[in-house]
Amino acid sequence: MLKIEDVTKDIDASWVRAMYENPSEEEMAAGRKALLSGSVGGEMPLQIAKARGASFWDQTGREYIDCTSQAWSLNVGACHPKVMAAVKEQLNYFTHVRTSFETMPRIMLSKSLVGIAPGELKRVNYCLHASNAIEGAMKLAIREKPERKFFVTPWDSFSGRTLAGMGLSYPHPWPFRDYTGHKVRVPQGYCYRCPYEREYPECDLFCVKMMGKFIENAVDGQSVAMIMEPIQASGGMIDFPKPYHQAVRELCDRYDMLLIWDEVQTGFGRLGTMFASDLYDTVPDILVFGKALGGGFPIAGHLSRDGLQGFKSADHSFTFAHFPVSMVASLATLRILEEEKLLERAQQVGMYFTNKLLELKEKYELIGDVRGPGLMLGIEMVLDKKTKEPARKETYEFEREGLKRGVLFGTSKYAGMGNVVKIKPPLVISDAQAEKVMEVFEQIVQVLTPK
């Protein structure tokens, strides 16, 4: 069999290197003008020229520590050598096969995923983007409950940017809301800002009891499913107590609803476990995954419980849904998580960050709350710890101040609506890098704390 090196050795691809090393200002200006961007919160003021591990470099050669894992996708780090080697080897066979045909990457990845999946989640479906995977989970739920139409979703959820996903998410600005019906939003267990102004655990999970009231009184007929993130990421890095998840599971069973968990950000080691389901001892009927599985290559999908109605022909399929290159990259990623003990690493570095952040919380008025297990950390910024007035302006500036100091932090929501700083680096972040992140974090808090 011909190797990829054999068929490409005489092909001149030096234009790729030249594109990075000798860009034309005229071409760059034309490309920027042509792009119709829908990026989150506006463009960042730099161009990435290279990335490795937990770092990336701009065109000037300056290094940055990435505490966003590039939209929370690079759990094994950027350009992990084992992922790159697996992809290179796959190129010796083929790059694309339509979903009608069987391939070994599809067989082996499906076997691997159901092998690590929680409970009886033994069926898997694929696509390339998590927003599509969310819709796939919704379609599967509707197949199971075809006479119903409403989905229940907590406040501050985020389910992607397709029209259906926007309908489940915290309200997106007009005009798309006219096309996003069939959902009922209910107050969630946001303990730092309890919608019912109660305290956990004395509240006895009053919020879950009220969910039942909403299901009984705010929905015309029975609901299809509850769809939620086990930790609300974009909406504010809101984590929930373990008993809350178990109570929601019981609630769904009581009302004969499916429970759909969006583990797009929590899956594949981010919390120090393979899935949030493992951490919270709660198994949904459908678990949506994406982002980190591909090790930098696009892949998403969902795992579903054995016994659910499956899809009918053409219900949910996409041209590149079974992209072999991404599937091989995913197999490599799963190997890396195990071989390099990255789940344990997430626990270790996450504990370091959490302890440091709790120390800073006692020291600075700007830090209202520190939350999140593993390397999925959110720091809620407030102007006053008693009133908990959100420090939105300061949070927006935090990201820019971090870039000045060589660290990219994330923020919640978008367009300046959020007041939570995110620390969610690749699980391969080094101890030295983690220490620098905390040094920079405190420097910025000092700069932004009102005098």
Salt bridges, closest charged atoms under 4 A:
GLU5 OE2 - LYS88 NZ 3.29
GLU89 OE2 - LYS3 NZ 3.49
GLU147 OE2 - ARG148 NE 3.19
ASP156 OD1 - LYS413 NZ 3.11
ASP204 OD2 - LYS209 NZ 2.87
ASP253 OD1 - ARG249 NH2 2.79
ASP256 OD1 - LYS145 NZ 2.92
ASP256 OD2 - ARG148 NH2 2.75
ASP281 OD2 - LYS242 NZ 2.52
ASP285 OD2 - ARG249 NH2 2.97
ASP285 OD1 - ARG305 NE 2.77
ASP315 OD2 - ARG143 NE 2.70
GLU339 OE1 - LYS82 NZ 3.11
GLU340 OE2 - HIS80 NE2 2.89
GLU340 OE2 - LYS82 NZ 3.50
ASP369 OD2 - ARG371 NH1 2.80
GLU380 OE2 - ARG193 NE 2.60
GLU380 OE1 - ARG371 NH2 2.59
GLU397 OE2 - LYS393 NZ 2.74
GLU399 OE1 - ARG400 NH1 2.77
GLU401 OE2 - LYS404 NZ 3.15
GLU401 OE1 - ARG405 NH1 2.61
ASP431 OD1 - ARG345 NH2 2.80
GLU442 OE2 - LYS363 NZ 2.89
